[in-house]
Amino acid sequence: MKKIIFTDKAPAPIGPYNQAILSGNTLYTSGQVAINPATGDLVLDNIEVETEQVMKNLKAVLEAANMTFDNVIKVTIFIMNMGDFARINVVYGKYFTEETAPARETVQVSCLPKNVNIEISMIAVK
């Protein structure tokens, strides 16, 4: 059985998808980009600020499912420029400890929705 997860503390979906789906004890988040949920505006000041907004959006989705970053077991990061990897990693690393960090892949892509620089999705288990 699947349960739709929605919070107004993260950007509303802009298409035929949901912020996250809880199936049993497993949460699958949709990819989040740097949209400020309060204003609907993109936050593209620099890659650090953009990454921070993405992580805040994911935190809100996790919390809506009564989870935290400690529940995350898998992360997928899509970025426009692999040259930003180290700067992204600094912000991302604030949300996890090395001892319990999830599995992850980071992939450079040619284009992302709304021409953002980063999109992140997660899988979490309770």
MOWOHU-V651880 format. One record per backbone hydrogen bond with DSSP energy under -0.5 kcal/mol. CO is the residue of the C=O (numbers start at 0). NH is the residue of the N-H. If there is no record, write none. Layout:
BEGIN
((CO,NH) (CO,NH))
END
This chain:
BEGIN
((0,23) (2,21) (4,19) (6,9) (14,16) (18,29) (19,4) (20,22) (20,27) (21,2) (21,23) (22,25) (24,125) (25,22) (26,28) (26,123) (27,20) (31,119) (32,34) (33,35) (33,42) (34,36) (35,38) (35,39) (40,35) (41,43) (45,49) (46,50) (47,51) (48,52) (49,53) (50,54) (51,55) (52,56) (53,57) (54,58) (55,59) (56,60) (57,61) (58,62) (59,63) (60,64) (61,64) (61,66) (62,65) (67,70) (68,71) (70,124) (72,102) (73,122) (74,104) (75,120) (76,106) (77,118) (78,108) (80,83) (81,84) (83,87) (84,88) (85,89) (86,90) (87,91) (88,92) (89,93) (90,93) (91,94) (92,95) (96,99) (96,100) (102,74) (104,76) (106,78) (111,114) (112,115) (116,79) (118,77) (119,31) (120,75) (121,28) (122,72) (122,73) (123,26))
END
